[in-house]
Amino acid sequence: MLTKSVLVVDDAMFMRLSLKIMLEKNGFQVIGEAENGGVAVEKFKTLHPDIVTMDVTMPEVDGIEALRQIKAIDSKAKVVMVSAMGQEGVIKQAVMAGAKNFILKPFKEESVIKVLNSL
């Protein structure tokens, strides 16, 4: 089985770190991290990850806008939105903008891995 590369995007460093540890433990390769959507789009262009985990609420460029920009670069990009409970409207927006799936915070390891393995 090929190792899937992941770009982890979240403005909170501890969230990026916990996702990275979780993913690497389960055979994914975290090839980059970004603290906001603008950085995420730049890193997407240079790293070409198989999957992007994208936080919704971030400073400067939010997750929905970054998702749109990434989809404009690569329409086949696999972006999974990560959002807190109670952001259903945002999730609907994200899916319409091309998100493949979403993970709710606080997340459980098995649900994160199941979502990413389904891509």
C-alpha positions as CSV (number, residue, x, y, z in Angstrom):
1,M,0.0,0.0,0.0
2,L,1.3,3.4,-0.9
3,T,1.9,5.9,1.8
4,K,-0.3,8.9,1.4
5,S,1.2,12.3,1.9
6,V,-0.7,14.9,4.0
7,L,-0.5,18.7,4.4
8,V,-1.9,19.6,7.9
9,V,-3.4,23.1,8.1
10,D,-4.5,24.6,11.4
11,D,-3.7,27.9,13.1
12,A,-3.2,26.0,16.4
13,M,0.2,24.4,16.7
14,F,-1.0,21.8,19.2
15,M,-3.7,20.7,16.7
16,R,-1.2,20.3,13.9
17,L,1.1,18.3,16.2
18,S,-1.7,16.0,17.4
19,L,-2.9,15.4,13.9
20,K,0.7,14.8,12.7
21,I,1.4,12.2,15.5
22,M,-2.0,10.5,14.8
23,L,-1.4,10.3,11.0
24,E,2.2,9.2,11.1
25,K,1.3,6.5,13.7
26,N,-1.2,5.2,11.1
27,G,1.1,5.1,8.1
28,F,0.5,8.6,6.6
29,Q,3.4,10.8,5.8
30,V,3.0,14.4,6.9
31,I,5.0,16.4,4.3
32,G,4.1,19.9,5.5
33,E,2.2,22.1,7.9
34,A,0.6,25.5,7.5
35,E,-0.8,27.9,10.1
36,N,-3.3,29.6,7.8
37,G,-5.0,29.3,4.4
38,G,-2.5,31.5,2.5
39,V,0.5,29.5,3.6
40,A,-1.5,26.3,2.9
41,V,-2.1,27.3,-0.8
42,E,1.6,28.1,-1.2
43,K,2.7,24.8,0.3
44,F,0.1,22.9,-1.7
45,K,1.7,24.3,-4.9
46,T,5.2,23.2,-3.9
47,L,4.5,19.9,-2.0
48,H,1.6,18.4,-4.0
49,P,0.2,16.4,-1.1
50,D,-2.3,13.5,-1.6
51,I,-4.5,14.9,1.1
52,V,-5.0,18.2,2.9
53,T,-6.6,18.5,6.3
54,M,-7.9,22.0,6.5
55,D,-9.1,23.8,9.6
56,V,-12.1,26.1,8.8
57,T,-11.5,29.0,11.1
58,M,-8.1,30.6,10.7
59,P,-6.6,34.1,10.5
60,E,-5.8,35.9,7.3
61,V,-7.1,33.3,4.8
62,D,-9.8,31.0,6.2
63,G,-10.2,27.3,5.3
64,I,-13.1,27.8,2.9
65,E,-11.2,30.4,0.8
66,A,-8.0,28.3,0.9
67,L,-10.1,25.3,-0.2
68,R,-11.4,27.3,-3.2
69,Q,-7.9,28.4,-4.2
70,I,-6.5,24.8,-3.9
71,K,-9.4,23.4,-6.0
72,A,-8.6,26.2,-8.6
73,I,-5.0,24.9,-8.8
74,D,-6.0,21.2,-8.8
75,S,-9.6,20.2,-9.3
76,K,-8.8,16.7,-8.1
77,A,-7.3,17.9,-4.8
78,K,-8.5,15.9,-1.8
79,V,-9.2,18.4,1.0
80,V,-10.8,17.3,4.3
81,M,-12.2,20.1,6.4
82,V,-11.6,20.1,10.2
83,S,-14.2,22.1,12.1
84,A,-15.6,22.5,15.6
85,M,-19.1,21.3,16.5
86,G,-21.9,23.7,15.6
87,Q,-20.4,24.8,12.3
88,E,-22.8,22.8,10.1
89,G,-23.4,25.8,7.8
90,V,-19.7,26.1,7.2
91,I,-19.4,22.4,6.4
92,K,-22.2,22.7,3.8
93,Q,-20.3,25.6,2.2
94,A,-17.1,23.6,2.2
95,V,-18.7,20.6,0.6
96,M,-20.1,22.9,-2.1
97,A,-16.6,24.3,-2.6
98,G,-15.3,20.8,-3.2
99,A,-14.2,19.4,0.2
100,K,-14.1,15.6,0.1
101,N,-15.2,15.1,3.7
102,F,-14.9,16.7,7.1
103,I,-13.7,15.8,10.6
104,L,-15.3,17.4,13.7
105,K,-13.3,18.6,16.6
106,P,-12.6,17.3,19.1
107,F,-11.7,14.4,16.9
108,K,-11.1,10.7,17.7
109,E,-8.2,9.0,16.1
110,E,-10.2,6.2,14.5
111,S,-12.6,8.6,12.8
112,V,-9.8,10.7,11.4
113,I,-8.0,7.6,10.0
114,K,-11.3,6.2,8.6
115,V,-12.0,9.5,6.8
116,L,-8.5,9.7,5.3
117,N,-8.4,6.1,4.3
118,S,-11.7,6.5,2.5
119,L,-10.2,9.0,0.1
